[in-house]
Amino acid sequence: MAEWFADWFGEDYLALYPHRDEADAERAIALIERTIPWRAGLRVLDIASGPGRHAAALETRGVSPIGIDLSMTLLRRARTVTTSPLVRADMRLLPIRPATMDLTLNLFTSFGYFSTDEEHAAVLAGMIDTVRPGGWFVLDFLHADRVRSTLEPEGEAMMNDTPVKIRRSLSGDERYVIKEIDPGDGRVFREQVRLFTPDELRHMVAPTLDVTAVFGDYHGNPLTPDSPRVFLVGQRR
């Protein structure tokens, strides 16, 4: 059986989440720009680069990132908004030499998709391994505690001007949040993300990173129990 993310990130995904726009990406990149030492020409790797929103925002700041994504649909969409190099690859097998990046990014909950914590730990270590000593790594993830406390079991959204049903649940051990998208045409799309807490994320990066900042949103506000995001910035030792 194919992994859910191998099939989901296509045209239907783009139709369901049109609100994930350039302004959202601009805020995230602006936060990074004012948090780390920034200069034109930084070697930047954007892992799970999606439709190119963050690459476009980076280009306006004098850098040409390398974007990596598994979805050909999203890479084709990205090519319409960015001239940066784009590569189709699985984040579990990154085609990047170790210690060659000044800054590596994994933004907008593009992590937590796999079946085991061992696989997640290996993927995170691999992403950080692309960063040179003294370079920077940014992980932008959902806030697991808030997801658990505010989960709405049912809802609706629009996909291609058609209402679709949304069902949300936690796995039996409450370690994964599961979303099912039902367009009513016999198909059901599924998202499943591991709910790593801020402390768990810190622990996972501790062997190689010094965490220099943790924010709770793209505006740079402190992380609180009500924060929607965990925006972790670390420097490679």
C-alpha positions in Angstrom: 0.0 0.0 0.0 1.4 3.4 -1.0 2.3 5.8 1.8 -0.5 8.5 2.1 1.8 11.4 1.2 3.0 9.8 -2.0 -0.4 10.3 -3.6 -2.0 13.2 -1.7 0.1 16.2 -2.6 -1.4 16.9 -6.1 -4.1 19.1 -7.6 -6.7 18.1 -5.0 -4.3 19.2 -2.2 -3.8 22.5 -3.9 -7.5 23.0 -4.3 -8.2 22.2 -0.6 -5.6 24.6 0.8 -5.7 27.7 -1.4 -5.3 29.9 1.7 -1.7 28.8 2.2 -0.6 31.8 0.2 2.4 34.0 -0.5 1.6 36.3 2.5 1.9 33.3 4.8 5.2 32.3 3.3 6.5 35.9 3.4 5.9 36.1 7.2 7.8 32.8 7.8 10.8 33.9 5.7 10.8 37.4 7.2 11.0 35.8 10.6 14.0 33.7 9.6 15.7 36.7 8.0 15.5 38.8 11.3 16.5 35.8 13.5 19.7 34.5 12.0 22.7 36.4 10.5 21.4 37.1 7.0 23.3 37.9 3.8 22.7 37.7 0.1 24.1 34.5 -1.4 23.3 32.2 1.4 23.3 28.5 0.4 19.7 27.5 1.3 18.0 24.2 1.0 14.2 24.1 1.2 13.1 20.5 2.0 9.5 19.7 1.0 9.5 23.0 -0.9 5.9 22.4 -2.2 4.5 24.9 -4.7 7.4 27.3 -4.3 5.9 30.0 -2.0 9.0 30.0 0.3 11.4 29.9 -2.6 9.8 32.9 -4.1 10.1 34.8 -0.8 13.7 33.8 -0.5 14.6 35.0 -4.0 13.4 38.5 -3.1 16.1 38.5 -0.3 19.0 37.7 -2.5 19.2 33.9 -2.3 18.4 31.1 -4.7 17.4 28.1 -2.7 17.5 24.5 -3.8 13.9 23.2 -3.5 13.3 19.5 -2.9 9.9 17.8 -3.0 8.5 14.4 -3.7 5.5 15.7 -5.7 5.9 16.4 -9.4 2.6 18.3 -9.3 3.9 20.7 -6.6 7.3 21.1 -8.4 5.5 22.0 -11.6 3.5 24.6 -9.8 6.7 25.9 -8.1 8.3 26.4 -11.5 5.7 29.1 -12.3 6.8 31.2 -9.3 10.5 30.6 -8.9 13.6 30.3 -11.0 15.5 28.4 -8.2 16.8 24.9 -8.8 14.1 22.3 -8.1 14.7 18.6 -7.5 12.3 15.7 -7.1 13.5 13.6 -4.2 12.3 11.8 -1.0 13.5 13.6 2.2 14.6 10.2 3.4 17.2 10.0 0.6 18.4 13.6 0.2 20.7 14.1 -2.8 22.8 16.7 -1.0 26.3 16.5 0.2 26.7 16.8 3.9 27.7 20.1 5.5 27.2 22.1 2.3 24.3 24.4 3.3 24.3 27.7 5.2 20.6 27.3 6.0 18.3 24.3 5.7 14.5 24.7 6.0 11.6 22.3 6.7 8.5 24.5 6.8 4.8 24.2 7.3 4.6 20.8 9.0 6.4 19.0 6.2 7.6 16.4 8.8 6.0 13.7 11.0 4.6 11.7 8.0 6.2 8.3 8.7 5.3 5.2 10.6 8.0 5.0 13.3 9.9 7.4 15.5 13.2 5.8 14.4 12.4 6.9 10.8 11.5 10.4 11.9 14.7 10.7 13.9 16.8 9.5 10.9 15.0 12.0 8.6 15.6 14.9 10.9 19.2 14.0 11.4 19.6 13.7 7.6 18.2 17.2 7.1 20.5 18.7 9.8 23.4 16.8 8.3 23.2 19.0 5.2 24.1 22.1 7.2 27.7 23.2 7.6 29.1 23.7 11.2 28.0 27.1 12.3 25.1 27.1 9.8 21.4 27.1 10.6 18.4 24.8 10.6 14.7 25.9 10.8 11.9 23.5 11.6 8.3 24.8 11.4 5.9 22.3 12.9 2.4 22.2 14.3 1.9 22.6 18.0 1.0 19.1 19.2 -0.4 20.0 22.6 -2.8 22.6 21.0 -3.8 20.2 18.3 -4.8 17.6 20.9 -6.7 20.1 23.1 -8.6 21.9 20.2 -9.3 19.0 17.9 -12.7 19.3 16.1 -13.9 15.9 15.0 -15.9 17.1 12.0 -16.0 20.0 9.7 -16.4 21.2 6.1 -14.2 22.8 3.5 -14.3 23.7 -0.1 -12.4 21.9 -2.9 -12.9 23.1 -6.5 -16.0 25.0 -5.4 -17.5 21.8 -3.9 -18.1 21.3 -0.2 -16.1 18.4 1.3 -16.4 16.7 4.6 -13.5 16.7 7.0 -13.1 14.1 9.8 -10.3 14.5 12.4 -9.2 12.0 15.1 -6.3 10.9 17.2 -4.7 7.5 16.9 -5.4 5.2 19.8 -2.1 6.1 21.5 -2.8 9.8 20.7 0.6 10.1 19.0 -0.8 10.8 15.5 -3.5 13.3 14.3 -5.5 11.9 11.4 -7.5 13.9 8.9 -9.8 12.3 6.3 -11.1 14.4 3.5 -14.3 13.1 1.8 -15.3 14.9 -1.4 -18.4 12.7 -1.7 -17.4 11.0 -4.9 -16.1 7.7 -3.5 -12.6 9.0 -2.8 -11.3 9.6 0.7 -8.0 11.4 1.2 -6.0 10.9 4.4 -3.4 12.9 6.2 -1.5 11.5 9.2 1.1 13.4 11.2 3.0 12.4 14.2 2.4 14.8 17.1 5.8 15.7 18.4 5.7 18.1 21.3 8.1 21.0 21.5 10.2 19.1 24.1 10.4 16.1 21.9 11.6 18.2 19.0 14.2 19.8 21.1 15.4 16.4 22.3 15.6 15.1 18.7 17.8 18.0 17.5 19.9 18.2 20.7 22.8 15.9 19.5 23.8 18.4 16.7 22.0 21.7 17.2 22.1 24.5 19.7 18.5 25.8 19.7 18.7 29.6 19.7 15.0 30.5 19.4 11.6 28.9 19.5 8.6 30.9 18.3 4.8 30.2 18.5 3.8 31.8 15.2 5.2 33.5 12.1 5.1 36.9 13.8 7.8 35.8 16.2 5.6 35.7 19.3 6.8 33.5 22.2 5.7 29.9 22.3 2.7 29.4 24.7 0.1 26.7 25.2 -2.2 28.5 22.8 0.4 29.0 20.1 -0.5 27.5 16.7 3.1 26.7 15.6 6.4 25.5 16.9 9.0 27.5 14.9 12.4 26.1 16.0 15.7 27.8 15.0 19.0 26.1 15.7 22.7 26.5 14.9 24.8 23.5 13.8 27.6 22.7 16.1 
